[in-house]
Amino acid sequence: MKTKARLMASLKIWVVIYPSITIFLYLLGQPLSVLPLYQRTFILTISLVPWIVFAGVPFVDYLIRRMNNRKARVS
């Protein structure tokens, strides 16, 4: 994978991860705070990794394709 493709992939993942973790912790941070750290981490990862892999990043890819198609039609 070329450097530009790797950079784009990492940016797409970050665009999904940052708001997802923020929303998750906003909604469930207080109830999960009674659990030990390793259990909170497990719950966070087991719920967010599938979201990111199967929904979040594909949605960002879809949005990027739509923007690129729109730009191609305008040009």
N, CA, C and O atoms as a Maestro MAE file, in Angstrom:
{
 s_m_m2io_version
 :::
 2.0.0
}

f_m_ct {
 s_m_title
 :::
 protein
 m_atom[300] {
  # First column is atom index #
  i_m_mmod_type
  r_m_x_coord
  r_m_y_coord
  r_m_z_coord
  i_m_residue_number
  s_m_chain_name
  s_m_pdb_residue_name
  s_m_pdb_atom_name
  i_m_atomic_number
  :::
  1 25 0.853 -1.177 0.000 1 A "MET " " N  " 7
  2 3 0.000 0.000 0.000 1 A "MET " " CA " 6
  3 2 0.894 1.233 0.000 1 A "MET " " C  " 6
  4 15 1.842 1.330 0.779 1 A "MET " " O  " 8
  5 25 0.583 2.159 -0.871 2 A "LYS " " N  " 7
  6 3 1.397 3.367 -0.970 2 A "LYS " " CA " 6
  7 2 1.122 4.296 0.204 2 A "LYS " " C  " 6
  8 15 0.116 4.167 0.902 2 A "LYS " " O  " 8
  9 25 2.022 5.213 0.398 3 A "THR " " N  " 7
  10 3 1.942 6.124 1.537 3 A "THR " " CA " 6
  11 2 0.661 6.945 1.512 3 A "THR " " C  " 6
  12 15 0.014 7.112 2.546 3 A "THR " " O  " 8
  13 25 0.286 7.460 0.347 4 A "LYS " " N  " 7
  14 3 -0.930 8.266 0.253 4 A "LYS " " CA " 6
  15 2 -2.167 7.445 0.604 4 A "LYS " " C  " 6
  16 15 -3.051 7.937 1.305 4 A "LYS " " O  " 8
  17 25 -2.243 6.218 0.134 5 A "ALA " " N  " 7
  18 3 -3.379 5.339 0.437 5 A "ALA " " CA " 6
  19 2 -3.426 5.008 1.930 5 A "ALA " " C  " 6
  20 15 -4.503 4.957 2.523 5 A "ALA " " O  " 8
  21 25 -2.280 4.788 2.522 6 A "ARG " " N  " 7
  22 3 -2.230 4.498 3.961 6 A "ARG " " CA " 6
  23 2 -2.658 5.708 4.773 6 A "ARG " " C  " 6
  24 15 -3.366 5.574 5.772 6 A "ARG " " O  " 8
  25 25 -2.227 6.891 4.344 7 A "LEU " " N  " 7
  26 3 -2.626 8.114 5.021 7 A "LEU " " CA " 6
  27 2 -4.135 8.310 4.918 7 A "LEU " " C  " 6
  28 15 -4.780 8.643 5.913 7 A "LEU " " O  " 8
  29 25 -4.705 8.111 3.739 8 A "MET " " N  " 7
  30 3 -6.150 8.247 3.560 8 A "MET " " CA " 6
  31 2 -6.911 7.231 4.411 8 A "MET " " C  " 6
  32 15 -7.927 7.570 5.019 8 A "MET " " O  " 8
  33 25 -6.428 5.992 4.460 9 A "ALA " " N  " 7
  34 3 -7.080 4.963 5.272 9 A "ALA " " CA " 6
  35 2 -7.038 5.337 6.749 9 A "ALA " " C  " 6
  36 15 -8.029 5.166 7.459 9 A "ALA " " O  " 8
  37 25 -5.915 5.839 7.211 10 A "SER " " N  " 7
  38 3 -5.821 6.210 8.622 10 A "SER " " CA " 6
  39 2 -6.711 7.405 8.942 10 A "SER " " C  " 6
  40 15 -7.295 7.465 10.024 10 A "SER " " O  " 8
  41 25 -6.823 8.351 8.024 11 A "LEU " " N  " 7
  42 3 -7.700 9.501 8.247 11 A "LEU " " CA " 6
  43 2 -9.170 9.087 8.269 11 A "LEU " " C  " 6
  44 15 -9.943 9.586 9.087 11 A "LEU " " O  " 8
  45 25 -9.560 8.176 7.371 12 A "LYS " " N  " 7
  46 3 -10.945 7.687 7.361 12 A "LYS " " CA " 6
  47 2 -11.276 6.981 8.668 12 A "LYS " " C  " 6
  48 15 -12.348 7.186 9.238 12 A "LYS " " O  " 8
  49 25 -10.360 6.153 9.138 13 A "ILE " " N  " 7
  50 3 -10.591 5.439 10.395 13 A "ILE " " CA " 6
  51 2 -10.678 6.435 11.540 13 A "ILE " " C  " 6
  52 15 -11.546 6.298 12.403 13 A "ILE " " O  " 8
  53 25 -9.810 7.424 11.570 14 A "TRP " " N  " 7
  54 3 -9.844 8.415 12.650 14 A "TRP " " CA " 6
  55 2 -11.147 9.197 12.636 14 A "TRP " " C  " 6
  56 15 -11.717 9.477 13.691 14 A "TRP " " O  " 8
  57 25 -11.626 9.553 11.440 15 A "VAL " " N  " 7
  58 3 -12.873 10.306 11.319 15 A "VAL " " CA " 6
  59 2 -14.043 9.513 11.905 15 A "VAL " " C  " 6
  60 15 -15.008 10.105 12.388 15 A "VAL " " O  " 8
  61 25 -13.970 8.208 11.868 16 A "VAL " " N  " 7
  62 3 -15.024 7.372 12.448 16 A "VAL " " CA " 6
  63 2 -14.775 7.109 13.927 16 A "VAL " " C  " 6
  64 15 -15.709 7.156 14.727 16 A "VAL " " O  " 8
  65 25 -13.551 6.838 14.294 17 A "ILE " " N  " 7
  66 3 -13.231 6.463 15.677 17 A "ILE " " CA " 6
  67 2 -13.471 7.604 16.657 17 A "ILE " " C  " 6
  68 15 -14.101 7.403 17.695 17 A "ILE " " O  " 8
  69 25 -12.982 8.787 16.343 18 A "TYR " " N  " 7
  70 3 -13.057 9.890 17.303 18 A "TYR " " CA " 6
  71 2 -14.493 10.209 17.721 18 A "TYR " " C  " 6
  72 15 -14.777 10.219 18.919 18 A "TYR " " O  " 8
  73 25 -15.406 10.468 16.786 19 A "PRO " " N  " 7
  74 3 -16.781 10.761 17.234 19 A "PRO " " CA " 6
  75 2 -17.470 9.548 17.861 19 A "PRO " " C  " 6
  76 15 -18.290 9.700 18.767 19 A "PRO " " O  " 8
  77 25 -17.140 8.346 17.382 20 A "SER " " N  " 7
  78 3 -17.770 7.148 17.940 20 A "SER " " CA " 6
  79 2 -17.398 6.956 19.407 20 A "SER " " C  " 6
  80 15 -18.265 6.700 20.242 20 A "SER " " O  " 8
  81 25 -16.123 7.077 19.716 21 A "ILE " " N  " 7
  82 3 -15.679 6.934 21.108 21 A "ILE " " CA " 6
  83 2 -16.262 8.054 21.965 21 A "ILE " " C  " 6
  84 15 -16.691 7.819 23.094 21 A "ILE " " O  " 8
  85 25 -16.275 9.267 21.428 22 A "THR " " N  " 7
  86 3 -16.810 10.399 22.186 22 A "THR " " CA " 6
  87 2 -18.282 10.191 22.524 22 A "THR " " C  " 6
  88 15 -18.691 10.403 23.666 22 A "THR " " O  " 8
  89 25 -19.074 9.781 21.547 23 A "ILE " " N  " 7
  90 3 -20.512 9.543 21.786 23 A "ILE " " CA " 6
  91 2 -20.716 8.379 22.742 23 A "ILE " " C  " 6
  92 15 -21.539 8.457 23.654 23 A "ILE " " O  " 8
  93 25 -19.964 7.294 22.536 24 A "PHE " " N  " 7
  94 3 -20.073 6.127 23.403 24 A "PHE " " CA " 6
  95 2 -19.786 6.503 24.857 24 A "PHE " " C  " 6
  96 15 -20.540 6.133 25.757 24 A "PHE " " O  " 8
  97 25 -18.701 7.234 25.082 25 A "LEU " " N  " 7
  98 3 -18.346 7.610 26.448 25 A "LEU " " CA " 6
  99 2 -19.324 8.625 27.031 25 A "LEU " " C  " 6
  100 15 -19.582 8.615 28.235 25 A "LEU " " O  " 8
  101 25 -19.867 9.499 26.193 26 A "TYR " " N  " 7
  102 3 -20.865 10.459 26.670 26 A "TYR " " CA " 6
  103 2 -22.117 9.730 27.143 26 A "TYR " " C  " 6
  104 15 -22.682 10.053 28.188 26 A "TYR " " O  " 8
  105 25 -22.543 8.740 26.357 27 A "LEU " " N  " 7
  106 3 -23.776 8.030 26.688 27 A "LEU " " CA " 6
  107 2 -23.594 6.977 27.786 27 A "LEU " " C  " 6
  108 15 -24.474 6.808 28.630 27 A "LEU " " O  " 8
  109 25 -22.480 6.280 27.781 28 A "LEU " " N  " 7
  110 3 -22.300 5.146 28.695 28 A "LEU " " CA " 6
  111 2 -21.141 5.303 29.671 28 A "LEU " " C  " 6
  112 15 -20.862 4.389 30.446 28 A "LEU " " O  " 8
  113 25 -20.470 6.433 29.644 29 A "GLY " " N  " 7
  114 3 -19.303 6.612 30.506 29 A "GLY " " CA " 6
  115 2 -19.612 6.506 31.979 29 A "GLY " " C  " 6
  116 15 -18.899 5.832 32.721 29 A "GLY " " O  " 8
  117 25 -20.673 7.169 32.409 30 A "GLN " " N  " 7
  118 3 -21.031 7.152 33.830 30 A "GLN " " CA " 6
  119 2 -21.442 5.753 34.306 30 A "GLN " " C  " 6
  120 15 -20.931 5.292 35.326 30 A "GLN " " O  " 8
  121 25 -22.352 5.063 33.596 31 A "PRO " " N  " 7
  122 3 -22.714 3.715 34.054 31 A "PRO " " CA " 6
  123 2 -21.542 2.728 34.039 31 A "PRO " " C  " 6
  124 15 -21.478 1.827 34.875 31 A "PRO " " O  " 8
  125 25 -20.622 2.897 33.094 32 A "LEU " " N  " 7
  126 3 -19.487 1.978 33.012 32 A "LEU " " CA " 6
  127 2 -18.367 2.323 33.990 32 A "LEU " " C  " 6
  128 15 -17.451 1.526 34.190 32 A "LEU " " O  " 8
  129 25 -18.434 3.484 34.590 33 A "SER " " N  " 7
  130 3 -17.341 3.921 35.466 33 A "SER " " CA " 6
  131 2 -17.190 3.045 36.710 33 A "SER " " C  " 6
  132 15 -16.143 3.065 37.357 33 A "SER " " O  " 8
  133 25 -18.217 2.286 37.045 34 A "VAL " " N  " 7
  134 3 -18.121 1.406 38.217 34 A "VAL " " CA " 6
  135 2 -17.344 0.131 37.906 34 A "VAL " " C  " 6
  136 15 -16.933 -0.583 38.821 34 A "VAL " " O  " 8
  137 25 -17.139 -0.162 36.618 35 A "LEU " " N  " 7
  138 3 -16.426 -1.373 36.227 35 A "LEU " " CA " 6
  139 2 -14.918 -1.144 36.234 35 A "LEU " " C  " 6
  140 15 -14.462 -0.011 36.081 35 A "LEU " " O  " 8
  141 25 -14.145 -2.211 36.410 36 A "PRO " " N  " 7
  142 3 -12.686 -2.083 36.289 36 A "PRO " " CA " 6
  143 2 -12.309 -1.678 34.858 36 A "PRO " " C  " 6
  144 15 -13.065 -1.907 33.914 36 A "PRO " " O  " 8
  145 25 -11.152 -1.086 34.723 37 A "LEU " " N  " 7
  146 3 -10.696 -0.574 33.438 37 A "LEU " " CA " 6
  147 2 -10.701 -1.640 32.352 37 A "LEU " " C  " 6
  148 15 -11.134 -1.369 31.233 37 A "LEU " " O  " 8
  149 25 -10.228 -2.849 32.656 38 A "TYR " " N  " 7
  150 3 -10.151 -3.879 31.624 38 A "TYR " " CA " 6
  151 2 -11.540 -4.263 31.121 38 A "TYR " " C  " 6
  152 15 -11.690 -4.611 29.950 38 A "TYR " " O  " 8
  153 25 -12.555 -4.208 31.977 39 A "GLN " " N  " 7
  154 3 -13.921 -4.520 31.538 39 A "GLN " " CA " 6
  155 2 -14.504 -3.376 30.700 39 A "GLN " " C  " 6
  156 15 -15.187 -3.620 29.706 39 A "GLN " " O  " 8
  157 25 -14.238 -2.151 31.096 40 A "ARG " " N  " 7
  158 3 -14.693 -0.999 30.295 40 A "ARG " " CA " 6
  159 2 -14.057 -1.025 28.913 40 A "ARG " " C  " 6
  160 15 -14.725 -0.785 27.907 40 A "ARG " " O  " 8
  161 25 -12.754 -1.320 28.872 41 A "THR " " N  " 7
  162 3 -12.051 -1.389 27.598 41 A "THR " " CA " 6
  163 2 -12.628 -2.492 26.728 41 A "THR " " C  " 6
  164 15 -12.812 -2.303 25.526 41 A "THR " " O  " 8
  165 25 -12.916 -3.641 27.325 42 A "PHE " " N  " 7
  166 3 -13.494 -4.751 26.570 42 A "PHE " " CA " 6
  167 2 -14.854 -4.363 25.989 42 A "PHE " " C  " 6
  168 15 -15.118 -4.625 24.815 42 A "PHE " " O  " 8
  169 25 -15.703 -3.757 26.777 43 A "ILE " " N  " 7
  170 3 -17.029 -3.349 26.307 43 A "ILE " " CA " 6
  171 2 -16.906 -2.296 25.205 43 A "ILE " " C  " 6
  172 15 -17.622 -2.347 24.205 43 A "ILE " " O  " 8
  173 25 -16.008 -1.360 25.394 44 A "LEU " " N  " 7
  174 3 -15.789 -0.326 24.387 44 A "LEU " " CA " 6
  175 2 -15.333 -0.935 23.062 44 A "LEU " " C  " 6
  176 15 -15.875 -0.602 22.008 44 A "LEU " " O  " 8
  177 25 -14.347 -1.819 23.109 45 A "THR " " N  " 7
  178 3 -13.811 -2.390 21.871 45 A "THR " " CA " 6
  179 2 -14.763 -3.375 21.219 45 A "THR " " C  " 6
  180 15 -14.873 -3.403 19.994 45 A "THR " " O  " 8
  181 25 -15.455 -4.185 22.015 46 A "ILE " " N  " 7
  182 3 -16.338 -5.191 21.418 46 A "ILE " " CA " 6
  183 2 -17.556 -4.542 20.749 46 A "ILE " " C  " 6
  184 15 -18.157 -5.131 19.851 46 A "ILE " " O  " 8
  185 25 -17.911 -3.356 21.175 47 A "SER " " N  " 7
  186 3 -19.038 -2.679 20.542 47 A "SER " " CA " 6
  187 2 -18.596 -1.749 19.413 47 A "SER " " C  " 6
  188 15 -19.300 -1.631 18.410 47 A "SER " " O  " 8
  189 25 -17.454 -1.090 19.552 48 A "LEU " " N  " 7
  190 3 -17.053 -0.102 18.558 48 A "LEU " " CA " 6
  191 2 -16.286 -0.662 17.367 48 A "LEU " " C  " 6
  192 15 -16.402 -0.122 16.267 48 A "LEU " " O  " 8
  193 25 -15.517 -1.713 17.545 49 A "VAL " " N  " 7
  194 3 -14.760 -2.253 16.414 49 A "VAL " " CA " 6
  195 2 -15.688 -2.738 15.299 49 A "VAL " " C  " 6
  196 15 -15.458 -2.387 14.142 49 A "VAL " " O  " 8
  197 25 -16.725 -3.527 15.590 50 A "PRO " " N  " 7
  198 3 -17.643 -3.909 14.500 50 A "PRO " " CA " 6
  199 2 -18.333 -2.697 13.869 50 A "PRO " " C  " 6
  200 15 -18.503 -2.649 12.651 50 A "PRO " " O  " 8
  201 25 -18.728 -1.725 14.684 51 A "TRP " " N  " 7
  202 3 -19.347 -0.512 14.159 51 A "TRP " " CA " 6
  203 2 -18.409 0.185 13.175 51 A "TRP " " C  " 6
  204 15 -18.829 0.599 12.094 51 A "TRP " " O  " 8
  205 25 -17.150 0.311 13.551 52 A "ILE " " N  " 7
  206 3 -16.178 1.006 12.716 52 A "ILE " " CA " 6
  207 2 -15.908 0.229 11.430 52 A "ILE " " C  " 6
  208 15 -15.869 0.815 10.348 52 A "ILE " " O  " 8
  209 25 -15.721 -1.083 11.542 53 A "VAL " " N  " 7
  210 3 -15.349 -1.905 10.392 53 A "VAL " " CA " 6
  211 2 -16.520 -2.097 9.420 53 A "VAL " " C  " 6
  212 15 -16.338 -2.000 8.207 53 A "VAL " " O  " 8
  213 25 -17.708 -2.366 9.945 54 A "PHE " " N  " 7
  214 3 -18.827 -2.743 9.085 54 A "PHE " " CA " 6
  215 2 -19.769 -1.592 8.737 54 A "PHE " " C  " 6
  216 15 -20.532 -1.701 7.777 54 A "PHE " " O  " 8
  217 25 -19.735 -0.508 9.481 55 A "ALA " " N  " 7
  218 3 -20.657 0.594 9.196 55 A "ALA " " CA " 6
  219 2 -19.941 1.930 9.029 55 A "ALA " " C  " 6
  220 15 -20.167 2.630 8.042 55 A "ALA " " O  " 8
  221 25 -19.099 2.285 9.959 56 A "GLY " " N  " 7
  222 3 -18.500 3.612 9.969 56 A "GLY " " CA " 6
  223 2 -17.604 3.908 8.777 56 A "GLY " " C  " 6
  224 15 -17.836 4.874 8.050 56 A "GLY " " O  " 8
  225 25 -16.589 3.089 8.571 57 A "VAL " " N  " 7
  226 3 -15.651 3.321 7.469 57 A "VAL " " CA " 6
  227 2 -16.331 3.129 6.109 57 A "VAL " " C  " 6
  228 15 -16.094 3.935 5.209 57 A "VAL " " O  " 8
  229 25 -17.166 2.097 5.918 58 A "PRO " " N  " 7
  230 3 -17.880 2.019 4.638 58 A "PRO " " CA " 6
  231 2 -18.756 3.244 4.368 58 A "PRO " " C  " 6
  232 15 -18.887 3.662 3.218 58 A "PRO " " O  " 8
  233 25 -19.352 3.820 5.401 59 A "PHE " " N  " 7
  234 3 -20.152 5.027 5.216 59 A "PHE " " CA " 6
  235 2 -19.276 6.204 4.792 59 A "PHE " " C  " 6
  236 15 -19.661 6.974 3.913 59 A "PHE " " O  " 8
  237 25 -18.119 6.347 5.400 60 A "VAL " " N  " 7
  238 3 -17.187 7.413 5.007 60 A "VAL " " CA " 6
  239 2 -16.727 7.190 3.566 60 A "VAL " " C  " 6
  240 15 -16.631 8.147 2.799 60 A "VAL " " O  " 8
  241 25 -16.440 5.937 3.187 61 A "ASP " " N  " 7
  242 3 -16.074 5.635 1.799 61 A "ASP " " CA " 6
  243 2 -17.194 6.035 0.846 61 A "ASP " " C  " 6
  244 15 -16.936 6.605 -0.214 61 A "ASP " " O  " 8
  245 25 -18.434 5.740 1.217 62 A "TYR " " N  " 7
  246 3 -19.599 6.099 0.407 62 A "TYR " " CA " 6
  247 2 -19.679 7.618 0.228 62 A "TYR " " C  " 6
  248 15 -19.896 8.104 -0.882 62 A "TYR " " O  " 8
  249 25 -19.506 8.359 1.314 63 A "LEU " " N  " 7
  250 3 -19.553 9.817 1.225 63 A "LEU " " CA " 6
  251 2 -18.441 10.368 0.331 63 A "LEU " " C  " 6
  252 15 -18.673 11.289 -0.453 63 A "LEU " " O  " 8
  253 25 -17.260 9.818 0.446 64 A "ILE " " N  " 7
  254 3 -16.138 10.270 -0.379 64 A "ILE " " CA " 6
  255 2 -16.415 9.973 -1.847 64 A "ILE " " C  " 6
  256 15 -16.157 10.815 -2.707 64 A "ILE " " O  " 8
  257 25 -16.941 8.778 -2.145 65 A "ARG " " N  " 7
  258 3 -17.279 8.448 -3.540 65 A "ARG " " CA " 6
  259 2 -18.329 9.405 -4.097 65 A "ARG " " C  " 6
  260 15 -18.227 9.851 -5.240 65 A "ARG " " O  " 8
  261 25 -19.332 9.716 -3.287 66 A "ARG " " N  " 7
  262 3 -20.377 10.650 -3.742 66 A "ARG " " CA " 6
  263 2 -19.801 12.025 -4.021 66 A "ARG " " C  " 6
  264 15 -20.145 12.651 -5.023 66 A "ARG " " O  " 8
  265 25 -18.931 12.501 -3.146 67 A "MET " " N  " 7
  266 3 -18.319 13.811 -3.366 67 A "MET " " CA " 6
  267 2 -17.449 13.800 -4.624 67 A "MET " " C  " 6
  268 15 -17.464 14.759 -5.395 67 A "MET " " O  " 8
  269 25 -16.691 12.719 -4.835 68 A "ASN " " N  " 7
  270 3 -15.848 12.626 -6.018 68 A "ASN " " CA " 6
  271 2 -16.695 12.558 -7.284 68 A "ASN " " C  " 6
  272 15 -16.351 13.189 -8.283 68 A "ASN " " O  " 8
  273 25 -17.791 11.809 -7.264 69 A "ASN " " N  " 7
  274 3 -18.688 11.732 -8.418 69 A "ASN " " CA " 6
  275 2 -19.318 13.083 -8.716 69 A "ASN " " C  " 6
  276 15 -19.448 13.471 -9.876 69 A "ASN " " O  " 8
  277 25 -19.705 13.789 -7.680 70 A "ARG " " N  " 7
  278 3 -20.312 15.107 -7.856 70 A "ARG " " CA " 6
  279 2 -19.305 16.084 -8.470 70 A "ARG " " C  " 6
  280 15 -19.651 16.874 -9.348 70 A "ARG " " O  " 8
  281 25 -18.058 16.020 -7.999 71 A "LYS " " N  " 7
  282 3 -17.015 16.883 -8.554 71 A "LYS " " CA " 6
  283 2 -16.744 16.534 -10.013 71 A "LYS " " C  " 6
  284 15 -16.513 17.423 -10.833 71 A "LYS " " O  " 8
  285 25 -16.771 15.251 -10.337 72 A "ALA " " N  " 7
  286 3 -16.514 14.811 -11.720 72 A "ALA " " CA " 6
  287 2 -17.612 15.293 -12.657 72 A "ALA " " C  " 6
  288 15 -17.334 15.657 -13.799 72 A "ALA " " O  " 8
  289 25 -18.863 15.300 -12.184 73 A "ARG " " N  " 7
  290 3 -19.971 15.770 -13.021 73 A "ARG " " CA " 6
  291 2 -19.921 17.279 -13.233 73 A "ARG " " C  " 6
  292 15 -20.291 17.771 -14.299 73 A "ARG " " O  " 8
  293 25 -19.464 18.011 -12.224 74 A "VAL " " N  " 7
  294 3 -19.407 19.471 -12.318 74 A "VAL " " CA " 6
  295 2 -18.285 19.886 -13.276 74 A "VAL " " C  " 6
  296 15 -18.437 20.857 -14.017 74 A "VAL " " O  " 8
  297 25 -17.192 19.180 -13.267 75 A "SER " " N  " 7
  298 3 -16.024 19.551 -14.099 75 A "SER " " CA " 6
  299 2 -16.270 19.327 -15.563 75 A "SER " " C  " 6
  300 15 -15.392 19.589 -16.384 75 A "SER " " O  " 8
  :::
 }
 m_bond[299] {
  # First column is bond index #
  i_m_from
  i_m_to
  i_m_order
  :::
  1 1 2 1
  2 2 3 1
  3 3 4 2
  4 3 5 1
  5 5 6 1
  6 6 7 1
  7 7 8 2
  8 7 9 1
  9 9 10 1
  10 10 11 1
  11 11 12 2
  12 11 13 1
  13 13 14 1
  14 14 15 1
  15 15 16 2
  16 15 17 1
  17 17 18 1
  18 18 19 1
  19 19 20 2
  20 19 21 1
  21 21 22 1
  22 22 23 1
  23 23 24 2
  24 23 25 1
  25 25 26 1
  26 26 27 1
  27 27 28 2
  28 27 29 1
  29 29 30 1
  30 30 31 1
  31 31 32 2
  32 31 33 1
  33 33 34 1
  34 34 35 1
  35 35 36 2
  36 35 37 1
  37 37 38 1
  38 38 39 1
  39 39 40 2
  40 39 41 1
  41 41 42 1
  42 42 43 1
  43 43 44 2
  44 43 45 1
  45 45 46 1
  46 46 47 1
  47 47 48 2
  48 47 49 1
  49 49 50 1
  50 50 51 1
  51 51 52 2
  52 51 53 1
  53 53 54 1
  54 54 55 1
  55 55 56 2
  56 55 57 1
  57 57 58 1
  58 58 59 1
  59 59 60 2
  60 59 61 1
  61 61 62 1
  62 62 63 1
  63 63 64 2
  64 63 65 1
  65 65 66 1
  66 66 67 1
  67 67 68 2
  68 67 69 1
  69 69 70 1
  70 70 71 1
  71 71 72 2
  72 71 73 1
  73 73 74 1
  74 74 75 1
  75 75 76 2
  76 75 77 1
  77 77 78 1
  78 78 79 1
  79 79 80 2
  80 79 81 1
  81 81 82 1
  82 82 83 1
  83 83 84 2
  84 83 85 1
  85 85 86 1
  86 86 87 1
  87 87 88 2
  88 87 89 1
  89 89 90 1
  90 90 91 1
  91 91 92 2
  92 91 93 1
  93 93 94 1
  94 94 95 1
  95 95 96 2
  96 95 97 1
  97 97 98 1
  98 98 99 1
  99 99 100 2
  100 99 101 1
  101 101 102 1
  102 102 103 1
  103 103 104 2
  104 103 105 1
  105 105 106 1
  106 106 107 1
  107 107 108 2
  108 107 109 1
  109 109 110 1
  110 110 111 1
  111 111 112 2
  112 111 113 1
  113 113 114 1
  114 114 115 1
  115 115 116 2
  116 115 117 1
  117 117 118 1
  118 118 119 1
  119 119 120 2
  120 119 121 1
  121 121 122 1
  122 122 123 1
  123 123 124 2
  124 123 125 1
  125 125 126 1
  126 126 127 1
  127 127 128 2
  128 127 129 1
  129 129 130 1
  130 130 131 1
  131 131 132 2
  132 131 133 1
  133 133 134 1
  134 134 135 1
  135 135 136 2
  136 135 137 1
  137 137 138 1
  138 138 139 1
  139 139 140 2
  140 139 141 1
  141 141 142 1
  142 142 143 1
  143 143 144 2
  144 143 145 1
  145 145 146 1
  146 146 147 1
  147 147 148 2
  148 147 149 1
  149 149 150 1
  150 150 151 1
  151 151 152 2
  152 151 153 1
  153 153 154 1
  154 154 155 1
  155 155 156 2
  156 155 157 1
  157 157 158 1
  158 158 159 1
  159 159 160 2
  160 159 161 1
  161 161 162 1
  162 162 163 1
  163 163 164 2
  164 163 165 1
  165 165 166 1
  166 166 167 1
  167 167 168 2
  168 167 169 1
  169 169 170 1
  170 170 171 1
  171 171 172 2
  172 171 173 1
  173 173 174 1
  174 174 175 1
  175 175 176 2
  176 175 177 1
  177 177 178 1
  178 178 179 1
  179 179 180 2
  180 179 181 1
  181 181 182 1
  182 182 183 1
  183 183 184 2
  184 183 185 1
  185 185 186 1
  186 186 187 1
  187 187 188 2
  188 187 189 1
  189 189 190 1
  190 190 191 1
  191 191 192 2
  192 191 193 1
  193 193 194 1
  194 194 195 1
  195 195 196 2
  196 195 197 1
  197 197 198 1
  198 198 199 1
  199 199 200 2
  200 199 201 1
  201 201 202 1
  202 202 203 1
  203 203 204 2
  204 203 205 1
  205 205 206 1
  206 206 207 1
  207 207 208 2
  208 207 209 1
  209 209 210 1
  210 210 211 1
  211 211 212 2
  212 211 213 1
  213 213 214 1
  214 214 215 1
  215 215 216 2
  216 215 217 1
  217 217 218 1
  218 218 219 1
  219 219 220 2
  220 219 221 1
  221 221 222 1
  222 222 223 1
  223 223 224 2
  224 223 225 1
  225 225 226 1
  226 226 227 1
  227 227 228 2
  228 227 229 1
  229 229 230 1
  230 230 231 1
  231 231 232 2
  232 231 233 1
  233 233 234 1
  234 234 235 1
  235 235 236 2
  236 235 237 1
  237 237 238 1
  238 238 239 1
  239 239 240 2
  240 239 241 1
  241 241 242 1
  242 242 243 1
  243 243 244 2
  244 243 245 1
  245 245 246 1
  246 246 247 1
  247 247 248 2
  248 247 249 1
  249 249 250 1
  250 250 251 1
  251 251 252 2
  252 251 253 1
  253 253 254 1
  254 254 255 1
  255 255 256 2
  256 255 257 1
  257 257 258 1
  258 258 259 1
  259 259 260 2
  260 259 261 1
  261 261 262 1
  262 262 263 1
  263 263 264 2
  264 263 265 1
  265 265 266 1
  266 266 267 1
  267 267 268 2
  268 267 269 1
  269 269 270 1
  270 270 271 1
  271 271 272 2
  272 271 273 1
  273 273 274 1
  274 274 275 1
  275 275 276 2
  276 275 277 1
  277 277 278 1
  278 278 279 1
  279 279 280 2
  280 279 281 1
  281 281 282 1
  282 282 283 1
  283 283 284 2
  284 283 285 1
  285 285 286 1
  286 286 287 1
  287 287 288 2
  288 287 289 1
  289 289 290 1
  290 290 291 1
  291 291 292 2
  292 291 293 1
  293 293 294 1
  294 294 295 1
  295 295 296 2
  296 295 297 1
  297 297 298 1
  298 298 299 1
  299 299 300 2
  :::
 }
}
